Amino acid sequence: MCKNHGVTYVGQGQVEVREINYPKLALGDRKCEHGVILKVVSTNICGSDQHMVRGRTTASAGLILGHEITGEVIECGNDVEFIKKGDLVSVPFNIACGRCRNCKQGLTGICLNVNSERPGAAYGYVDMGGWLGGQSEYVMVPYADFNLLKFPNKDHAMEKIKDLTMLSDILPTGFHGAITAGVQAGSIVYIAGAEPVGLAAAASCHLLGAAVVIIGDLNQERLAHARTFGCETINLANGIPIEEQIAMIVGIPEVDCFIDCVGFEAVSHSGKSFEEKPAVVLNQAMAITRAGGQIGIPGLYVTEDPGAKASEAKQGSLKIRFGLGWAKSHSFHTGQCPVMKYHRQLMNAILYDRIDIAKAVNVEVISLKDAPKGYAEFDKGVAKKFVIDPHGLIA
């Protein structure tokens, strides 16, 4: 039997690559004939993983991380009809049965059958059904015929693998943020956060025809990278109010569309110090989005944050100026991206050179053994998207 190794959450600020069980086509003590086993070709480190590693969730030590997975099928259950051994596939981070009411409506991010605790499940994530993560050499994927996106040409896909690996999460998530914020041809857009998902949202806005895409962040390295592919940027550490900085770019202190790619670990700059304020981005959104505008919120907000300073925030309760949003008739859209809603068309955009997402998020490929180093560098704010190559298959 082949050995398997996976990136394991050990405790606050610590991950290790440990030997883990080789996956079985099983769900507990019963056979999983609708599943497949994948040889992982690429698996990415996500900002959502960092929330757990920083100790900002209720994740327990021993959790195998990783929900951004691309792989080659090496074994199929007896009920798998359309996915075949040898197929190269993208795995949506949402695990979905394809059979419940929500899945049939395309709401695969909140499947009702794959998590006994709440709607929705994901690989390697706290409170998301207990599914093993895919930052490993091999992983089991259930409901394979429904979930997996097969790449039409394996050789062409491997040539584009640094881009196609983004289909499992951050490109559809960024695109979903843009769609739910109402981005269309000619839109003026503000994106909070220049981490990879914010950069993916920016690339998505360009794909949708936005006229001006502005990204705001405190990290100067990430802002500099955003400018390399046509984004305007706002330095949130310079003390100038965000409304004034937007007016310097577009002439008025407001935008049509706002995308929050930061989430609950938001930080505010006051004077010479930085202070965590989990509602600051949401309040900025209502302040600078025009009346009647839309606010997409792909950034993660949690029901429990044990690392929060305020007692309310520990329970996911934030102080937002909701009255302002109501008065301006804003639309808010929250929740996980339903990856399957977008991944096929985004795959085509990659394969036919309509979007260069690997460049936009600044991909760096690393080995599985170097994953802890990748986590540490990402946590320090480096302007990169780390892609793990467990088997040395990526050129």
N, C-alpha and C positions, 0 to 999 in steps of 0.2 A: 504493500500500500504506500502511495506517495505521502511524503510528509507535507505538512502545511504550517505556515507561520503567519502571524497576524499582529497588527499594531494594537497594543493593549493599553487601556487607561489604567494606570497604577495608582494615582492619587493626584492631588492638586499640583499642576505644573509638570507632571511626569507621565511619559508614555514609554513603553518598551516593546521591542519586537520579540514575541515569545512563540514557542512551538504550541500549536493548537490542534484540535482534532481535524482530520480530513473530513469534509462535509459528506453527509449522507442524504439520500432522497427520502427524507423523513421529517415529519412534524411531530415532535415528541416521540410517542411510541407507535405511531402509525405511519404507513408508507405514504410518501408524497409523489404519486404517479404523475401529477401535473407539473412537476418541477424539473429543473435541469441543474447540472453542476457545470460551473464555468472555470476555465483556467483564466485567471485575471490578467488581462493585457495592460490595463492602466486603471489607476484608482487615485483620486485626487484628495488633497487635504483641503477641507472647507472651513470657512469662518465659523460655521455652526459647530464643527468639531471643537474649535477652540473654546467655545463657551463651556463645554463640558470639561475640557482639560484645565481650564482656569478655575474650576471648582464653582462655577456659577449655575450649576444645575444640581439635581439630586442623583446624578449618575454614580453608580457604585464601582469601586475598583474591580478590575477584571473584565470590564466591557471591551469587546472587540470593536474597534472603530471603523468607520468608512461607509458612506452611502453614495459615493460617486464612483460607479463601476462600469467598465467596459471589458468584455471578455469573449473568449472562444468557447463554444459549447463542446464539452467532452463526454457528457453522458446525459441521456434523456429518460424521463419516466415513461411508462407505458401509455399514458394518456396524452402525451405531447404529440400533436399531429403535424404541425406546420413548421416548427423550429427543428432543425436537423443538426446532428453532430458535425462539427467543423464550421458552423455558422459563426460569424463575428457579429456581436450584438451590443447594443447600448441598453443599460438597465436603468429605468427611471428610479429615482430614489424613493418615490412613493411605492409602497407595496399595495397592490390592488387585486381583488378577487375577480373583477369583471362581471360579477353576478348580482351584486346588491343594488339597491335603488340608486345610491349615489354614483356607483361606477357606471350604471346604465345611462346616467345623465352626464357623464364625462367628468364627474367630480372625484377623480381618482385619488386626490390628496386626502380625502376623508372617507375612504372605504369603510364600510360598517362591519366587515367580517375578519379583518386581519389583526385586530388589536382588541383584546377583551376589556381594556380600561377606558378607551375613548375612540372616537372616529379617527382613522388615519394611522399609518404605520410607515416605518423607514428602517433601513438596514443600519445597525450599529449606532442607534440613538436612544437616549434615555426616554423612558415612558412611551416608546413607540412600538410596543409589541414584543420586545425581547428578541428581535431578529438579529442574527450575527452579522457583523459588519464585513465589508469587502476590502478593507486595506489588508489584504492577505494574498496568498498564492492561489487559493481555490475558494469558491463560495457557492452555496446553493441558492437558486432563485425559484420561487414558487409561481404557479399560474403562468407558466412560461409563454404559452401561445398568446395570452392576452398582454402580458407586460413587456416583452422584449421587442426591441426595434432591430431588425436584421439589416445590416448594411448590404446594399445590392451587389457590390463588387469588392471582394475581400482585399485584393491588391491595392485598389484605389483608396479604400478605407485606411489601410495601413500607411499610405502616403500622407493622409490627412488626419492621422490618429491624434495628434496634439490638439487639433481643433475638435474632432468628433468626440473626444473624451469629455468635452464640456456639455454634451447633450444630456448627461445623466442628471444634471442639476443646474449649474449656475447660468448657462445660456438660456434655457427655458425660464428659469426664475427671473433673470433680468428682463427677458422679453415679456413675461407675465406682468412684471412691475410696470413696464412701459405701456402695455395694452390696458391694464386696469387704471393707469393714470390718464388714459385718453390720448396718448401720443399718436399723431398723424402727420401727414405732410404739412410743413410750415410751422409746427409747434415750437414753442420756446419751453424748454424743459430744465428743471433743476433736479439733480440727483444728490442726495445726502450720502456721502461715503464713497471713497475711492479704493476700497478693497476690491477683490476680484468680482464680486457680484455687482458692485456699483459700476465697474468698468464694463461688465457684460451688459448691464442695463444701458450704458452709454452707446455701446456698439449696436444694441438693438434699436435704440432711438434713431441712430443714423440709418439703419436698415429700413425703418418705417418712414423716413423722410423728414425728420425733425429739422427745423431751420437752425436752431441754436441749442446745444447741449452743454449745460453748465454743471460741473461737479464741485462740491464743497467738501473740504476735509481739513484736518489739523496736520496731516502727514505730508511734508513737502516732497518727499521722494515719490509718493504715490501720485500727487498732483502733477509733478513733472512728467511722469509716465503718461498720465491722462492727456496731456497736451500733445504727445507724440502722434496721436491718431485723431486730432481735430476737435478736442473738447476745450471749452473755456473753463477756467478754474477759479475758485474762490478760496482764499487762505483764511480759514476760520480762526487762526491764531493771531491775526494782526490787529485785533481790537476794533476794526471797522464794522459797524452793523451790517448784517447780511443784506438787508434791503438796499443799503447804499451801494454795496458791491455789485448787486444785480443791476441796479440802475446805471452803474458805470459801464456795464456790458451791453444792455439792451435799451437803455434810455428811460425805463420806468422800473419801479421797485417791485415788480411782480412777474410771475411766470404763468403759463397756461397749465402746466402739468408738474407735479411733484412726485418724486420716487424716493421712498425711505429705504435705503439699503444698509442702515446702521443697526436699528433694533434697540434692545433694552440696555445694552452697555454703552449708551451714548454719553459723550463727555462734552462739557461746556468749558470755554475758555473765558476766564474772568480776571482781568488785570494781568498778572504774571503767573497765575496758577491755573491748573486744570481741575475740574470738579465733575464727578459723575452725576449726571442728571438724566435719568432714563426717559423723561418725557420731552427733553429739549427739542429733539428733531420733529416730533409730532406737533409741537407748538410752533416751531418755525414753519412747518408745512402750512398751517392755517394762516399764519401771518403773511406769507409771501405768495400764496396761490391766489390767483384772481377769483373774483366772485363767479361762481358757477364752474370753477375748475375741479379737476379730479386729483385724488391723492392715492397712489398705489403704495402698498406697504408690504413688500416682500421681506423686509428686515424682520428678524425673529424677536417676538415678545413671548415671555414665558408665564406660566401660571404660578411658578415658584422660583424665586431667585435667592438662594441661601446666602449669596455673597453681597447682596444689596446693603447699603448703609441705612436707608430708611425702612422702618417697619412695614409701611404700606407696600413698598416696592418688593419686599420679601415675598409678598403674596400676589405679586403681579398687578397691584393697584397703583396707577400713575396719576399725577396731577396734570391734567390737560385742560386747555381752554376750549372745551367742546362748544360752548356758547358762540365763540367766534366762528368756528366751522359751520355751525348751524346757521348763523346770521348770513354767512357768505354762500350758503347753499352748496357746500362742498360735498363731493362723493368720496367715501373712504372704502378701500378694498383691502382686506387683510387675509392672512392664512397662507398655507403652503401652496406652491405652484402645482397645478395638475399637469405634470410633465408631459403626459401622453397627448395632451391637447395641442402641443406645439412641436414635439421633437421631430416628427417626420418632415415637416416643412423647413425647420431649421437645419436638419440634415442636408436637405437639398440646397439650401442657401450656402452651406459649407462646401458641398461637393462641386457646386457650380460657381464657386469663387465670388459669391455675393457678400460674404462676411469673413473677416480674418480674425476670428475670436482668439486664437492662440497668441497672436501679436497684441491684441487689445488687453488681455489679462496677463501678458508677459510670462508665458509658461517656462518653467524649468523642470526638466525630467531628473528624478533622483531614484536611487535604488531603494528597495524595501528596508534594508539595514540602515539607510540614512534617514528614514522617516522621522525619528526623534529629533534629529538636527533640523529637518524641515519644519517641524512644529515649533521649535525654539526660534528659528529665524522669522517665521511668519508671525509669531507672537510679538516680536520686536518691531514689526511694522514694515518689513521689507516689501518692496513693490514687485512681488512675484506670485505666481500661482504654481504651487508645487504639485507635480504629477508623479506618482509613484509607479515605477516599472518593475514589478516583482520578478519577472523572468528574463529581463534584458532583451525585450522584443522590439523596443522603440529605437529607431535609428537616431 
